[in-house]
Amino acid sequence: MTTPEIAPSTGPRNIAGLPMPSDPGLLFDPSRRTRVIRRPEGRFPFPVPNGWFIVARSGELRAGDVLPLYYFGRDLVLFRGQDGAPYVLDAHCPHLGAHLAVGGQVEEGCIRCPFHGWSFDGASGRCVDVPYDEHEHIPRRAEIRAFPTVERNGMVWAWHHLTGGEPFYEVPQVPEFDDPDWSPIVVREFEIATCCQEMAENNVDRAHFKYVHGTDAIPEEEFHIDGAYKRAVGAGGDFVREGYGLGLGVLRLKGWTTFISSTTPIDEDNVHVRWIFTSPRSLGEDAAERAADMFCGGISQDIPIWENKVYRPRPVLRPMEREISEHRRWSRQFYSFPEDA
């Protein structure tokens, strides 16, 4: 009997861990990632969280520009009004469903639908003009969901709340980004098949640093929580991480780098990560690049774990892992459910 020939695998083979190998290329080339889980969707028992999330870089959007987006499990349209402000709306016109990013025209702070010319206010989502109709009354139903936006730290941020609630914390201004003694920002962005809570939980899972990242010891940190805000301090005060909600963090490593970490939900199972770095100019022109490369190497060790694990609602934890349980309790405040509407 002839043994059938087996075609060689085109994907990455199994990798040895303890620690996991560092491979920054995984961030930007998903085809190189090891994925053995058969059903990567539906691994997490919670919806897209409420919070502020980056949807674009400021430099990507000029006055009058219109961009299609897909975040929060929905099609969106981002445009910059002639007034200079960015606006984010649900993408589809409530009239007959056209996608506003495909031919839509910006007029002042509004966008006009390419299908029948209906115009929608970017701040409220309300229809303000139906050009061919003699009736002045525009029904309340003629509106699109509008997402609050702010432009800060060189990025455009949108507020997502599953049931339409107002923002309950702010996007912090990072002064280093505007300080002439600090370098121009360096941005790294990539997608990962995981969710915001899983990525944030990594920060309090202290034991994994030794076994995934190969540190000499399990790090010790002090935690402070105040509502939607969380701060961790380690390395004798030289490391400070501030968290705002589940998708926004500001990390400072004294004398080396400051960076923003934003984790934007694409849907319940996937995120778009953006890291924005700066460093003191005194460290050299490439200091922020070197910091970015180091952190990208570190997260490349986490990606194979994240993309193949499942969420255990009742994990078997050791006493020193109480921060994981505390983090999960803290995270609950950032979720709404349809029945809450």
Steps between C-alpha positions, in 0.01 A plus 500: 500500500629840408522751780328822400726798474433761766535858388734704716332742738505861384434634849729517801568181688466452872733717703690425818420711803627571852571770399313562179720609207513869418408574139381859432413402144195316633338834579494614141468167313213291646572219254807415708303446818433160654125444520382155600164587655218396266232746615664836578164682506277521804772429759402783731175532700474879479420758231712782363587716804405861557784749473717733296683335209727626222338479156763686291817704510437874473728524197288249308204738484497836325203740486239348270643148515266203548625160623317168542569323829401173661522508878278392790350231275338756267564699184587862571585814307763747618523846346661832576267795463592826336506629858802273562322270747492121451166317511411132525157368397344166424572448134159430347239759410166442679312586179592207271824371647779651289851497649595862567872436450443392140438831324387703801580871486608716794330839538601706802442261795264272307522213253266466204389154387600413141173313433231768545687797644374485858735692729592392854653707779828346616458586866144375551440269204171674422382557147504876436407512133298300246567703184222373272206495744263798545399396853706678762442243775775238531397210724707419807571154360703662222823492699815294529679405817777750571803410712662772717850577372806680629832571333788467741862380504508495119209256480124502440309326778137383493285419802320167475219411739286200417180665621587856400619627839708815538876493571584441867876560477730713284783435257811631679727755339858369497725808537815325372347489151506880481828552684786618271744303717326179397523332160232487229262213559560149365187294433470123481163346412380144446199273549466209742229235531413574862299754701574808711450328834739216418775743400447715810499191723854428386617805695391351832596142419842542658605135481482488122793743471738228618362216288395681180756781493788336684550756776724397786225540756130576537469881518345675797269795444277726707148559369262790554142505369260794484189431291597466134861588583770251599869563573782253549844595632805275486881498481529734795281762333685497167208318332151654508205370300171691505187335364184676388228247428583174327656637182722791599826505691788745549835343594802693624843349549703769674779644290421277201156517338135594534238332288126472453345160450159498332310177438201562272242220468440397140232266629457270802793280394756732337680824586703767322796601716677835465808586705632859490854553631719798582835526679726778628699649212809474720495122448552533125284531191410130492415458870124480446553253213712282725238510776228409249705209367560364850135510599392352167740213560344445840141493380593262219557243775143549623323477164515119456359459852219753453392376159462137610374524859144496632352712778443318829220677692598315818876447474697296751719772650778500757485743798769727349284538187223695676567799271342302215173464690515865602560602139199303382277663761632843397436420132127438550428874513592534133232268364137550413263238368203540266257433785648805679369733229 
